[in-house]
């Protein structure tokens, strides 16, 4: 065991970078599902099936994506690299 009093302490700058990376992961997740919902909505429209539910789901995903991108812009740019 070490006697370091800062053991387990994460500097504030590292936390900001980490939170920005977390936002990027969420943005990617939302973008993936927005593309999936777009394809499903277009397919439902082309095949003349009811697509209102899919279109509303797509709208919700796009609004969430827009909100996450706006929140991500407020965070500082990633300048540090991740250490293993």
C-alpha positions as CSV (number, residue, x, y, z in Angstrom):
1,X,0.0,0.0,0.0
2,X,1.2,3.5,-0.6
3,X,1.0,6.4,1.8
4,X,0.1,8.9,-0.9
5,X,-2.6,11.2,0.4
6,X,-3.8,11.9,-3.2
7,X,-4.4,8.2,-4.0
8,X,-7.4,7.9,-6.1
9,X,-7.7,11.7,-6.6
10,X,-8.4,12.8,-10.2
11,X,-7.3,16.4,-11.1
12,X,-10.1,18.7,-12.1
13,X,-8.7,19.1,-15.6
14,X,-8.8,15.4,-16.2
15,X,-12.4,15.2,-15.0
16,X,-13.4,17.9,-17.6
17,X,-11.7,16.0,-20.4
18,X,-13.3,12.8,-19.3
19,X,-16.8,14.4,-19.2
20,X,-16.3,15.7,-22.7
21,X,-15.4,12.2,-23.8
22,X,-18.5,10.9,-22.2
23,X,-20.6,13.4,-24.1
24,X,-18.9,12.2,-27.3
25,X,-19.9,8.6,-26.6
26,X,-23.5,9.6,-25.9
27,X,-23.5,11.7,-29.1
28,X,-22.3,8.8,-31.1
29,X,-24.9,6.5,-29.6
30,X,-27.7,8.9,-30.4
31,X,-26.4,9.5,-33.9
32,X,-26.3,5.8,-34.6
33,X,-29.9,5.3,-33.5
34,X,-31.0,8.5,-35.4
35,X,-29.6,6.9,-38.6
36,X,-31.4,3.6,-37.8
37,X,-34.7,5.4,-37.3
38,X,-34.2,7.4,-40.4
39,X,-33.8,4.3,-42.5
40,X,-36.8,2.6,-40.9
41,X,-38.9,5.7,-41.4
42,X,-38.0,6.0,-45.0
43,X,-38.6,2.3,-45.6
44,X,-42.0,2.5,-43.9
45,X,-43.0,5.5,-46.1
46,X,-41.8,3.8,-49.3
47,X,-43.8,0.7,-48.5
48,X,-46.9,2.7,-47.6
49,X,-47.0,1.5,-44.0
50,X,-47.8,3.8,-41.0
51,X,-44.6,5.6,-40.1
52,X,-45.8,8.3,-37.7
53,X,-44.4,6.5,-34.6
54,X,-41.1,5.9,-36.3
55,X,-41.0,9.6,-37.4
56,X,-41.7,10.8,-33.9
57,X,-39.0,8.6,-32.5
58,X,-36.6,10.0,-35.1
59,X,-37.6,13.5,-34.1
60,X,-37.0,12.7,-30.4
61,X,-33.5,11.2,-31.2
62,X,-32.6,14.3,-33.3
63,X,-33.7,16.7,-30.6
64,X,-31.7,14.8,-28.0
65,X,-28.7,14.8,-30.4
66,X,-29.0,18.5,-30.9
67,X,-29.2,19.1,-27.2
68,X,-26.1,17.0,-26.5
69,X,-24.1,18.7,-29.2
70,X,-25.0,22.1,-27.7
71,X,-24.0,20.9,-24.2
72,X,-20.7,19.4,-25.6
73,X,-19.7,22.8,-27.1
74,X,-19.7,24.4,-23.7
75,X,-17.0,21.9,-22.4
76,X,-13.4,22.6,-23.1
77,X,-11.7,21.0,-26.1
78,X,-10.0,17.7,-25.5
79,X,-6.3,18.4,-25.1
80,X,-5.1,15.5,-23.0
81,X,-4.7,12.0,-24.2
82,X,-6.1,9.0,-22.3
83,X,-3.5,7.1,-20.2
84,X,-3.8,3.3,-19.9
